[in-house]
């Protein structure tokens, strides 16, 4: 079942913690509500614009020199293209690529009909397996990667090994969350929290720091639904007792939530 085809009562009364950044949480929250569940939004990463836009201004003048633009996330798409397209047209010869259905949809909303993206797998490894990223395809080509501060270096490192000339541009800032977790701890202690969704390794690390050992101890019995095997492994290391490695994206999370929490099954 897709995240759009709702079973109206499959999550009836289930309270699910949604930890995506605020701007990316609406679709998952809506899917949970459509199934009778109660989403609790608690972003584990806060997203904001870059304070210093000098690199952006420089890149906007040099876009024609690149062969391929890669956007690491929907946030990268939103922040990069909002800035760049207000200042110039997108070069006709500059191909666009991304990973994840949300990022792909975001690029299409900006008018890009041809988006290079993996059909299966939603990480750098899946991108690097695409024919457009094969050594023969990227050798000698100039690639610009739009991303937030920090993040994995794997994609850029492998592309350089394959002969590409790679440049990174930070187009948004990821910040430590400002939310107070005490309400979550109280909710879990009262048996009022049925699931935690995790979609980012960085977000999980922030969660652990925010909660501290006592908070982790209070929430460790709540089932965790992780959208990638790396996140699932980190959640187990952090002390969560029941961790489900779901399929990718909102669809994978919702399907797993329904499978494990459904009030209508059996």
C-alpha positions in Angstrom: 0.0 0.0 0.0 1.4 3.4 -0.9 1.5 6.3 1.5 -1.3 7.9 -0.5 -3.7 4.9 -0.4 -4.9 5.2 3.2 -6.5 2.5 5.3 -8.7 4.8 7.5 -8.2 3.0 10.8 -5.0 1.0 10.4 -3.2 3.3 12.9 -6.3 4.4 14.9 -5.3 6.0 18.1 -1.6 5.3 17.6 0.7 8.3 18.6 3.7 8.5 16.3 6.7 10.8 16.7 7.7 12.4 13.4 11.2 13.8 13.6 11.8 15.1 10.0 12.7 18.8 9.7 9.5 20.9 9.9 9.3 21.7 6.2 9.5 18.0 5.2 7.2 16.5 7.8 3.8 17.4 6.4 3.4 14.5 4.0 4.2 11.9 6.7 2.0 13.6 9.3 -0.9 13.6 6.8 -0.4 9.9 6.0 -0.5 9.0 9.7 -3.6 11.1 10.2 -5.3 9.5 7.2 -4.9 6.2 8.9 -6.4 7.4 12.2 -3.0 8.0 13.9 -1.9 11.0 15.8 1.4 12.5 14.6 3.6 14.3 17.1 6.1 16.6 15.4 9.5 17.0 17.0 12.1 18.0 14.4 15.6 16.7 15.2 17.3 19.0 12.7 16.4 22.6 12.2 16.9 24.0 8.7 17.7 27.6 7.9 19.3 29.7 5.1 23.0 30.2 4.8 24.2 33.3 6.6 27.0 33.9 4.1 25.8 33.7 0.5 29.0 34.7 -1.1 29.6 31.2 -2.5 26.1 31.2 -3.9 26.6 34.5 -5.7 29.9 33.2 -7.1 28.3 29.9 -8.4 25.4 31.7 -10.0 27.8 33.4 -12.4 29.6 30.1 -13.2 26.7 27.6 -13.6 27.3 27.3 -17.3 30.7 25.7 -16.6 29.2 22.6 -15.0 27.9 19.4 -16.6 25.9 18.0 -13.7 24.2 19.5 -10.6 23.5 17.1 -7.7 21.1 18.1 -4.9 21.5 16.0 -1.8 18.0 16.6 -0.4 14.7 18.5 -0.9 16.1 21.2 1.4 19.1 21.6 -1.0 16.6 21.9 -4.0 14.5 24.5 -2.2 17.2 26.7 -1.0 19.6 26.4 -4.0 17.0 26.9 -6.7 15.0 29.6 -4.9 18.2 31.6 -4.7 19.6 30.8 -8.2 16.5 31.0 -10.3 15.7 34.4 -8.9 19.0 35.6 -10.4 19.3 33.8 -13.6 17.9 31.1 -15.9 19.1 27.5 -15.5 21.7 26.5 -18.1 20.0 24.3 -20.8 23.0 21.9 -20.8 23.2 21.4 -17.0 21.7 18.1 -16.0 20.1 17.7 -12.6 20.3 14.7 -10.3 19.2 13.9 -6.8 18.3 11.0 -4.4 14.9 10.3 -2.9 11.4 10.7 -4.2 10.7 13.9 -2.2 13.7 15.6 -3.7 12.8 14.4 -7.2 9.2 15.8 -6.8 10.7 19.0 -5.5 12.9 19.4 -8.7 9.9 18.7 -10.8 7.9 21.4 -9.1 10.7 23.8 -10.1 10.1 22.7 -13.7 12.8 20.0 -14.2 11.2 17.2 -16.2 14.4 15.2 -16.7 15.8 14.3 -13.3 18.5 11.7 -12.8 17.6 9.7 -9.7 17.7 6.0 -8.6 14.4 4.2 -8.8 15.4 2.0 -5.9 17.8 2.8 -3.0 17.9 6.2 -1.5 21.5 6.9 -0.6 24.8 7.8 -2.2 25.5 4.2 -3.0 22.3 4.0 -5.1 23.3 7.2 -6.9 26.8 5.9 -7.7 25.3 2.7 -9.2 23.4 4.7 -11.9 24.9 4.6 -15.4 25.1 8.4 -15.5 27.5 8.2 -12.6 29.7 5.4 -14.0 33.4 6.2 -14.4 33.1 6.4 -18.2 30.2 8.9 -17.8 31.7 11.2 -15.2 35.4 11.2 -16.2 36.5 14.8 -16.9 33.0 16.2 -16.2 32.4 19.1 -13.8 29.9 18.3 -11.0 28.4 20.7 -8.6 26.9 19.3 -5.4 24.4 21.4 -3.5 24.1 20.5 0.2 23.8 21.7 3.8 26.7 22.2 6.1 28.5 19.0 7.0 27.1 15.8 5.6 28.6 12.7 4.1 31.6 13.1 1.8 31.2 9.7 0.1 29.6 10.8 -3.1 32.2 13.5 -3.9 35.1 11.3 -2.9 34.0 8.5 -5.3 33.2 10.9 -8.1 36.7 12.4 -7.8 38.2 8.9 -7.9 36.2 8.3 -11.1 37.8 11.4 -12.7 35.1 14.0 -12.2 35.9 17.5 -11.0 33.6 18.1 -8.0 32.7 21.3 -6.2 30.5 21.6 -3.2 28.3 24.5 -2.3 26.5 24.9 1.0 23.1 26.2 0.4 21.4 25.8 3.7 22.3 25.4 7.4 21.4 22.4 9.6 21.1 23.3 13.3 20.7 21.5 16.5 17.1 21.3 17.5 15.7 23.7 20.1 12.8 21.6 21.2 12.3 20.5 24.8 12.1 16.7 25.1 10.6 16.6 28.5 7.1 16.3 27.2 8.1 13.3 25.1 9.7 11.6 28.1 6.5 12.2 30.1 4.4 10.9 27.2 6.5 7.7 26.9 6.4 7.2 30.6 2.6 7.4 30.6 2.4 4.8 27.7 1.1 7.5 25.3 3.8 7.2 22.6 3.5 4.2 20.3 6.3 4.8 17.8 9.3 6.9 16.9 10.2 7.5 13.2 13.8 8.4 12.3 15.0 9.5 8.9 18.5 10.9 9.5 21.6 9.6 11.3 22.4 13.2 12.2 18.9 13.6 13.6 19.3 10.5 15.7 22.6 11.8 17.1 20.9 15.0 18.0 18.1 13.1 19.7 20.6 11.1 21.8 22.4 14.3 22.9 19.1 16.1 23.6 17.6 13.2 25.7 20.7 12.3 27.6 21.0 8.8 29.3 17.9 9.3 31.5 15.8 10.4 28.5 17.0 7.5 26.4 16.2 5.1 29.3 12.6 6.5 29.3 12.1 6.1 25.6 14.1 3.0 24.9 11.1 0.7 25.0 9.2 2.7 22.3 9.4 1.0 18.9 11.7 2.9 16.5 11.1 2.9 12.7 14.3 3.8 10.8 14.3 4.7 7.1 17.8 3.3 6.4 19.9 0.5 7.7 22.6 2.9 9.0 20.0 4.7 11.1 18.6 1.4 12.4 22.1 0.3 13.5 22.8 3.6 15.2 19.4 3.4 17.0 20.3 0.0 18.3 23.7 1.2 19.5 21.9 4.1 21.3 19.9 1.7 23.4 16.5 1.5 21.7 15.2 -2.0 22.2 12.9 -2.5 19.3 14.1 -1.1 16.0 12.5 -1.7 12.6 14.6 -1.1 9.4 11.8 0.1 7.1 11.7 0.7 3.4 12.9 4.1 2.3 10.9 7.3 2.3 7.4 8.0 3.8 6.0 5.0 2.0 8.4 2.6 3.7 7.8 4.2 7.1 4.0 4.1 6.8 4.0 0.5 5.5 6.1 -0.6 8.4 4.0 1.4 10.9 0.9 -0.3 9.6 2.5 -3.8 9.6 3.6 -3.5 13.2 1.0 -1.2 14.8 -2.1 -1.9 12.8 -5.3 -2.0 15.0 -7.2 -3.8 12.2 -4.8 -6.7 11.5 -5.4 -10.1 13.1 
